[in-house]
Amino acid sequence: MKPIRVFIRSSLLDAYIYAGHLFAVFTDGTLRVLPLIKVFEKLESQCPELASVLKLAILRNDWLLNPQMATLFYANYFLDAFTSVWQKATVQDFHVDLENEDWQVMWELPSLPIYDMRVYAMRVYLGHREGIHEGLIRIVKNEVRPHNGLAKVFDARTISISARSGELLFSADDEGLFHGSLWDNAQVDSHTTVSEKSYAKKSLRTGWKGFDFLNYEKNSHFAYVKNEIQRVSQKQRTYIYSQTDESSEKIRISKLATDTYPMESFFSQSYLFPLDEVQYCFNDSKSSFFFLRDGHFLKVNWTGAQQGARLSSKFSDFLETSGKNILGKPCSAIAFPSGCVIEFFDRVVLVHDDEIFDIENHPAVSVRTFPTSKRFRRLVCVTCEDGVALHAVFPARSEVLKEAYRAISEE
């Protein structure tokens, strides 16, 4: 089913959703924050008859797939009635105009452009040509406040940032892959400690596979990096997180990069397809995705436990399941529940539940999803030249059935 699209007009360079707020880099060199409730209130005044659906789409899309809703959706007549209202919202042209006072200015940025940004564990990370700056935030009565000024924590030009279990991975292209940890902080308010050691000679980006990760040395090639882990208690955690938007993981990565395996070693096991046919690949926690030069787009699942992970010898082809071709080499691609989001030079495509939608028909500045978020896992945030588009995606029927069976079996 087509997603609901809400467009917020503003002069932005990048945007990220965290803890019920939209964090945005503006063209004037400021980082500002906007409560999403303000977006909903303007939508509610525009279209009050769709307010209940828009609230679920923009503010609490986790409720679309919680046990209570999944159990209701298990009854087809209720699911059909709700999806009928959702479809009415998908054909609406929702545009939101905001005043300057709606945005709260957090910091003046030290450098533009921002190559990547990440809001994680109550911290804002900004990667740019001069390195990484970090700013701490706190939430008081649902209001985000800067906890101090921006501090530089890394010097090399950083193009990609990822995070898991209190560990940060900083991709610095030809400078290599670097690691920052929140576990090494002496105090909660301490800035991230970044190791000077490079864990790989080259890194364009990384993707987490459980508590291991894949380092992409090229867009068409990765190395699988294994980590050692240990179980910890909440009292041992040395950093804070957003309880409304992040899970309280009880696993710590005790040692990073204990082993590294080239991409070729996994293909020798499974005999999938020639490596020189891959022009772009990416992953989520369970699968890897491959764009081939002949236009095929394949999904291959990872199998085995963390200490024995391998690629399955079987794959699924989105061309066969969707009946629609995806042409061109991606600029970027990100996994999404029951699918993925692909950025091409001139458009952004959502692949979801064996369907393919062009969700933006023009170039994008950045495309973001929030797979570890509690409330915003089903939102896609696309920053464009004249604003930011939020796309709310309805759960696939297979997701609804899976959650309904789980909820019923636990009763």
Secondary structure by P-SEA (a helix, b strand, c coil): cbbbbbbbbcccccccccccbbbbbccccbbbbbcaaaaaaaaaaacccaaaaaaaacccccccccaaaaaaaccaaaaaaaaaaaaaaaacbbbbbbccccccccccccccccccccccccbbbbbccccbbbbbbbbcccccccccccccccccccccccccccbbbbbcccccbbbbbccccccccccbbbbccccccccccccccccbbbbcccccbbbbbbbbbbbbccccccccccccccccccccccccccccccaaaaaaacccccccccccccccccbbbbbcccbbbbbbbbbccccbbbbbcbbbbccccccccccccccccccccccbbbbcccbbbbbcccccccccccccccccccccccccccbbbbbcccbbbbbbbcccaaaaaaaaaaaaaac
